[in-house]
Amino acid sequence: MNVPNIKLADGMEMPQLGLGLYQVHDQKALKLAVKTAIKAGYRLFDSAQAYGNEAILAEALKESKVKRSEVFITTKIAVSNFGYNKTISTTQQSLKKLQTEYIDLMLLHFPVTLLRKKSWQALEKLKKDGLLKSIGVSNYTIRHLEEIKDYASEMPVVNQVELHVFLQQPELIEYCNKENIQVEAYSPLARASAMDDPIVKAIAKKYSKSYAQIMLRFLIQLGLIVIPKSVTPKRIEDNINIFDFKLSNEDMKLLKGLDRNYRTCWNPTLVP
Ligand SMILES: NC(=O)c1ccc[n+]([C@@H]2O[C@H](COP(=O)([O-])OP(=O)(O)OC[C@H]3O[C@@H](n4cnc5c(N)ncnc54)[C@H](OP(=O)(O)O)[C@@H]3O)[C@@H](O)[C@H]2O)c1
């Protein structure tokens, strides 16, 4: 399955769908997941320093024999590595672990109070030096994004946030669209914790697609990047098989009605 690319504000292209790697530590499981994903057409892989799997991802990609230029690697500065110097040194470590000369997209993992400004400035420097192709943030609210304008020489091109049918954050999407910041939806399946909604079930039946495929397709049609995680080969294949159908406007409307501010991950809204 061919995944469309999205053009970021800095001119770089990023696949609209990728494989999430949170809590995938087991070497065998990760290698099988990456191998299956590559074969199915995935080219975007979402890692993080905090996930502890950058080195295994590099091994898995090497074994898959796909060219470096054909994959898009995202990783993130861990909360414990914030600050100017630490962001610089820890990026060097990520590059080593990932066995690569550049990272396609580096994100600040969370809007860490007091330290996020210095970390952002470090990312700008690393980008200037050619070690990072694109730079962005994660878990930033509108307030955090507005604040960056005070000190940034360039704005983030991606904001990776929790976003799914049950947590739609329409104001944040509208703001990011206006500011040319691409929204990337993490936990797009709400961590498989709400797989019994009768409306999603009925829509899945109507299109002969799975519950998960409807959840993902909804986000694709909103123009978002999605990074579902799975270590199950059949699910990895199903999750990318969403570019051969289109939800009607009425069904999109029904799905929009399911927003209930249901958060499954950390909540940045109160972070000063
Ligand atoms: N920036 C951040 O702060 C942040 C936070 C959270 C996540 N993320 C990123 O976003 C990625 C995705 O989020 P997530 O891992 O939290 O949750 P998710 O992708 O919403 O859900 C993953 C769960 O859904 C199951 N699953 C996957 N495909 C399925 C299918 N077709 N049918 C039924 N169940 C399915 C998986 O099980 P199996 O694996 O057992 O198949 C796993 O339990 C992460 O891996 C990570 O890369 C970023």
PDBQT file of the ligand as one rigid body, heavy atoms in Angstrom, charges set to zero:
ROOT
HETATM    1  N1  LIG A 301       4.723  11.912  21.917  1.00  0.00    +0.000 N 
HETATM    2  C1  LIG A 301       4.156  11.258  22.899  1.00  0.00    +0.000 C 
HETATM    3  O1  LIG A 301       4.095  11.713  24.040  1.00  0.00    +0.000 OA
HETATM    4  C2  LIG A 301       3.547   9.926  22.604  1.00  0.00    +0.000 A 
HETATM    5  C3  LIG A 301       2.717   9.308  23.559  1.00  0.00    +0.000 A 
HETATM    6  C4  LIG A 301       2.136   8.097  23.237  1.00  0.00    +0.000 A 
HETATM    7  C5  LIG A 301       2.391   7.499  22.010  1.00  0.00    +0.000 A 
HETATM    8  N2  LIG A 301       3.219   8.087  21.104  1.00  0.00    +0.000 N 
HETATM    9  C6  LIG A 301       3.541   7.468  19.800  1.00  0.00    +0.000 C 
HETATM   10  O2  LIG A 301       2.333   7.078  19.160  1.00  0.00    +0.000 OA
HETATM   11  C7  LIG A 301       2.357   5.685  18.902  1.00  0.00    +0.000 C 
HETATM   12  C8  LIG A 301       0.963   5.094  18.944  1.00  0.00    +0.000 C 
HETATM   13  O3  LIG A 301       0.346   5.309  20.187  1.00  0.00    +0.000 OA
HETATM   14  P1  LIG A 301       0.121   4.183  21.308  1.00  0.00    +0.000 P 
HETATM   15  O4  LIG A 301       1.138   3.124  21.168  1.00  0.00    +0.000 OA
HETATM   16  O5  LIG A 301       0.029   4.898  22.596  1.00  0.00    +0.000 OA
HETATM   17  O6  LIG A 301      -1.339   3.632  21.012  1.00  0.00    +0.000 OA
HETATM   18  P2  LIG A 301      -2.220   3.197  19.750  1.00  0.00    +0.000 P 
HETATM   19  O7  LIG A 301      -1.420   3.132  18.529  1.00  0.00    +0.000 OA
HETATM   20  O8  LIG A 301      -3.436   4.045  19.802  1.00  0.00    +0.000 OA
HETATM   21  O9  LIG A 301      -2.688   1.738  20.182  1.00  0.00    +0.000 OA
HETATM   22  C9  LIG A 301      -1.792   0.681  20.328  1.00  0.00    +0.000 C 
HETATM   23  C10 LIG A 301      -2.586  -0.513  20.857  1.00  0.00    +0.000 C 
HETATM   24  O10 LIG A 301      -3.580  -0.907  19.901  1.00  0.00    +0.000 OA
HETATM   25  C11 LIG A 301      -3.410  -2.258  19.541  1.00  0.00    +0.000 C 
HETATM   26  N3  LIG A 301      -3.725  -2.341  18.104  1.00  0.00    +0.000 N 
HETATM   27  C12 LIG A 301      -2.970  -1.898  17.066  1.00  0.00    +0.000 A 
HETATM   28  N4  LIG A 301      -3.581  -2.112  15.896  1.00  0.00    +0.000 NA
HETATM   29  C13 LIG A 301      -4.767  -2.701  16.182  1.00  0.00    +0.000 A 
HETATM   30  C14 LIG A 301      -5.831  -3.177  15.388  1.00  0.00    +0.000 A 
HETATM   31  N5  LIG A 301      -5.797  -3.080  14.046  1.00  0.00    +0.000 N 
HETATM   32  N6  LIG A 301      -6.898  -3.734  16.007  1.00  0.00    +0.000 NA
HETATM   33  C15 LIG A 301      -6.935  -3.838  17.349  1.00  0.00    +0.000 A 
HETATM   34  N7  LIG A 301      -5.951  -3.406  18.161  1.00  0.00    +0.000 NA
HETATM   35  C16 LIG A 301      -4.873  -2.835  17.586  1.00  0.00    +0.000 A 
HETATM   36  C17 LIG A 301      -1.965  -2.590  19.863  1.00  0.00    +0.000 C 
HETATM   37  O11 LIG A 301      -1.825  -3.954  20.201  1.00  0.00    +0.000 OA
HETATM   38  P3  LIG A 301      -0.626  -4.911  19.654  1.00  0.00    +0.000 P 
HETATM   39  O12 LIG A 301       0.631  -4.111  19.596  1.00  0.00    +0.000 OA
HETATM   40  O13 LIG A 301      -0.611  -5.993  20.663  1.00  0.00    +0.000 OA
HETATM   41  O14 LIG A 301      -1.062  -5.383  18.291  1.00  0.00    +0.000 OA
HETATM   42  C18 LIG A 301      -1.737  -1.731  21.103  1.00  0.00    +0.000 C 
HETATM   43  O15 LIG A 301      -2.262  -2.360  22.253  1.00  0.00    +0.000 OA
HETATM   44  C19 LIG A 301       3.286   5.156  19.998  1.00  0.00    +0.000 C 
HETATM   45  O16 LIG A 301       3.709   3.844  19.765  1.00  0.00    +0.000 OA
HETATM   46  C20 LIG A 301       4.367   6.196  19.955  1.00  0.00    +0.000 C 
HETATM   47  O17 LIG A 301       5.218   5.993  18.851  1.00  0.00    +0.000 OA
HETATM   48  C21 LIG A 301       3.785   9.304  21.386  1.00  0.00    +0.000 A 
ENDROOT
TORSDOF 0
